Every structure is written in structure tokens, then in C-alpha cells.
Amino acid sequence: MKILVVDDDDFIRTVLLKTLISAGYDVEESPNGAHAIDRLKTNKYNLVITDVVMPEQSGISVGEYIRKNEIQTAVLAISAYNKEGDMLDFAEYFADETLEKPFEKSQLLKIVSRLCQTGNITNALENM
């Protein structure tokens, strides 16, 4: 499984990378939405895990790009700002799953595993 992790917070990105790599996933990273969109133009991913609120381009922009261009990938939106502005509620229109920060590693791995069992991951693999 090839996963793209998009988060402007270096610490969060590192935790996500280490957790996913130790679970056996092939993981790449992007520090913001603009960089992630550039990667999506030239690479295929089974799953994109994106923070919702980031500078330059947000995770919402990443999700919109994925859906507009009909990219076959699952999307997990994460955010610490759900209480103020309901960012995760808004992200539901482009994300297959959402997860509020802070989260437990076990929560993350459970959701990633579930997304790996959905049709989105299957379709992405068939189109690679």
C-alpha cells in the first residue's frame, strides 16, 4: 500500500510516517497541500492522509483536487480544529474517513486498515 501523508506540522508528519512504516506501509510525505497536489500529478497512492488546515493550500484543496480529477484513492482527513469551525464535518464531503487530533496510533491504524479493505483501495490498486 502506497500512502501520501500531508501535514504542515513536522512532528505530526514524523509520527504518522513512523507509525505507518512500522506497520508495513510504503509512505511518502508532503509538508503542505500545494506540494501534495504536485505529487498527485505524477504519482499514484492508495491512500492520502491529509491535515485539513495548512498554509499555502489546505487539505480541502487536496481533497477537491482528488475528487475533481477522479483520482482513485481513499482519503483520510485529520484536523485539530474540529471544535472551532467544524473542519472535519466540512472535510466529510471529500474524505472517506475523518480523524480528530490528537489521536491514538491504534485509532489511526484501525482506520487505515479499514480504508485498505474498501473499494477505494481496491480500485486504486487496479488502476496502478
Summary of the structure (lengths in Angstrom):
residues: 128
radius of gyration: 13.0
end to end distance: 11.1
largest distance: 38.8
contacts: 419
relative contact order: 0.18
helix: 45%
strand: 20%
